[in-house]
């Protein structure tokens, strides 16, 4: 797979036989990427818990899903979605020993190497503040195909 670029901007994901194609993402419950292991959510300081680094251009709408729990009903665990280290999602919280699911839809136009992350913190040092099942959910809704104009610089220095 080759990447077609203009300057520093990636404009499509594939260049095959002179045809550029990009699959536009559509929010769904189809799990495409999953980081399911349980991680401990730290006390007070919002910390990166899980991360996906994109290996290709992504555009469209995706669902981001995660689950959190707390050690009891008097203590709270918090989670929030970030893009490249900056908060983009709603701060979610739960005071329950039952795993609680949260999901949000995001419109994305992201380049290769950018990240989607789950950050979190807890309001106590007691063990049992946890996060798991960080997932990107989407379907490929449409393939956009274009025929690029390739300019070859023939100047010899």
N, C-alpha and C positions, 0 to 999 in steps of 0.2 A: 504494500500500500504506500503510495506516495502522497505527499501533502502539497497542494497547490497554494502558493503564497503570493501576496502582493505586499512588498515591504515586510513588515513584521506581523501582518494580519493574515491568519489562516482563513481562507474563504470557502473551503470545502474539504471533505475528508478523503476522497478517492480520486485518483487520476488514472484511468484505465483506457488505453487506446484512444487518448484524446478526449474522453468523455469524463466530466466531473460529476460526481453524484454525492448527495448528502441526504441522510434519512432524518426527517423531522420527527421528533419525539412527541408522544401523546400520553398524558397521564393515564395510568391504569393500575390494576393490582398485580400485574405481571412483574415478578421480582427479577430484575436483570443483574443487580449487583447486591451482595449481601455480606455483612460483617456481623455475624451472629453471636460471637463469644461474649460472655458476661464480663464486664469491666466494673471496677469499683469507682464510684463517683466521689471525688475528694471534698473535703470540708472547706466552705466559704469561697475559695478562689476558683473562678470559672476556668476550667481546664479542658484542653483538647482530649476527647475520649476515643474517637474513631474518625477515620478519614478515608475518602476515596480520591485518588488522583486520576484525572481523565487521561486516557491514552489516545483520544481522538476528539475532534471537534464535536460539540453537542449543541443542538438547537431545538427549541420546542418547549413543551410543558411536561414536567416530570413530577411524580409523587415521591416525597421523602418520608420514610416511616422509621420510627424507633420506639422502644419500650423502656420505661424506667419503673423503679420501685423504691420504697423507703423501708426502714426497719420496723416502724410502727406508725400508728395514726397521728402521733403528736410531732413527728419529724418529717421534714419535706425534702424531696429530691427534685432538682431542676434540670431541664435539658433545653437546648436551643440549636437550631441549624445555622451553620455559618458557611460562607463562600469565601475562599482564600483568606480565612482568618477574621472576616467581618460578619457580624450578625445579620442574617436576612430573614430568619424565622421568628415566630412568636415564642416568648419564653413560656415553656410548659412546666407544670409542677404537679406533684402528687404526694399525698401523705397517706400511703396505703402499702401493706405488705404484698398486695396483689400486683402482678405485672400489669401496667397500664400502657396502652398503645396510643401513640400520637402520630398524625400524618398531616402534611401540608403539601399543596401543589405550588410549584415554582415555575415561572417562565425563565428559561435559561438560554443563553447564547454564550457558550463557554469554549475556550481554546484548550488545546492539548496542554497538559501540565497543570491546569487549574484544579482546585480542590473543592470538594463538598465535605463538610465536617459536622460531627456532633460534639458539642461542648456541654459541660454540665458542672454542677456543684451541689453541695448538700448543706443543710443548716445545723449539722451536728457531726461530731467525730465518731459517733457510734457506727459500728459495722452494719452493713445491710443496705446501704445506699448503692444501687446498682443500675447499670444500663446494658441493653442488649439489642439484637436484631435491628441494626442500622441498615436500612435498605433503600436502594434506588429502584423505583417501580415505574415502568413506562412500556409503551408499544411503539413500533416504528409505523407512523401513520401514513407517510407519503415519502416518496423518493423524488428529490428535486434534481433534475439532470440539466446540465448546460454544456455547451461546447466552447471552451475558452479560446481566446485569441492568444497565441504564443508569439512573443516578439523576441527574436534572436538578435543579440548585439554582435555584429560582424566586424566592428572596429578593431583593428590590430594596433596595439601600442608599440 
